[in-house]
Amino acid sequence: MPKRLPTPRRLLDLVEVLSLAEAGLIKHNVTKVELEDINENLQALGRGDIVGRQVIVFE
């Protein structure tokens, strides 16, 4: 399947998002989740309780 080239609108959106990020106007929320807590966090995800992203840590 051939790759689609980005449309001019998508490129403008990307430039806008990168400008906002550079200005510090985009906030992110990343939470570390221990592997032993993964089932509880998957249930929270299913309920829609998760805001942002969760990253599994293997420590």
C-alpha positions as a printed NumPy array, in Angstrom:
array([[  0.   ,   0.   ,   0.   ],
       [  1.528,   3.36 ,  -0.97 ],
       [  2.115,   5.923,   1.748],
       [ -0.121,   8.966,   1.775],
       [  1.569,  12.308,   1.596],
       [  0.483,  14.826,   4.22 ],
       [ -2.047,  17.352,   3.022],
       [ -1.246,  21.062,   3.275],
       [ -3.758,  21.344,   6.142],
       [ -2.033,  18.574,   8.088],
       [  1.304,  20.288,   7.605],
       [ -0.151,  23.572,   8.879],
       [ -1.593,  21.736,  11.894],
       [  1.806,  20.199,  12.605],
       [  3.542,  23.577,  12.4  ],
       [  0.946,  25.039,  14.777],
       [  1.32 ,  22.218,  17.303],
       [  5.103,  22.455,  17.228],
       [  4.885,  26.223,  17.783],
       [  2.585,  25.727,  20.762],
       [  4.924,  23.095,  22.206],
       [  7.951,  25.342,  21.746],
       [  6.118,  28.137,  23.585],
       [  5.368,  25.755,  26.475],
       [  1.62 ,  25.944,  25.928],
       [  1.029,  22.213,  25.593],
       [  0.82 ,  20.376,  28.894],
       [  1.213,  16.641,  29.172],
       [  0.369,  14.187,  31.881],
       [  2.463,  11.013,  32.011],
       [  2.134,   8.637,  34.943],
       [  4.472,   5.736,  35.671],
       [  2.729,   2.465,  36.5  ],
       [  4.457,  -0.459,  38.192],
       [  4.   ,  -3.788,  36.422],
       [  2.276,  -5.328,  39.452],
       [ -0.39 ,  -2.569,  39.287],
       [ -1.189,  -3.063,  35.61 ],
       [ -4.542,  -4.856,  36.066],
       [ -5.921,  -2.107,  38.297],
       [ -4.765,   0.538,  35.825],
       [ -6.252,  -1.297,  32.854],
       [ -9.599,  -1.351,  34.671],
       [ -9.282,   2.404,  35.3  ],
       [ -8.542,   2.878,  31.601],
       [-11.652,   0.908,  30.703],
       [-13.748,   3.124,  33.004],
       [-12.313,   6.261,  31.39 ],
       [-10.559,   7.334,  34.597],
       [ -7.148,   7.823,  32.969],
       [ -6.118,  11.326,  31.943],
       [ -3.016,  11.512,  29.792],
       [ -0.696,   8.583,  29.308],
       [  0.533,   5.818,  31.517],
       [  3.877,   4.13 ,  31.059],
       [  4.653,   0.702,  32.482],
       [  7.954,   0.614,  34.345],
       [  9.804,  -2.649,  34.863],
       [ 11.767,  -2.072,  38.061]])
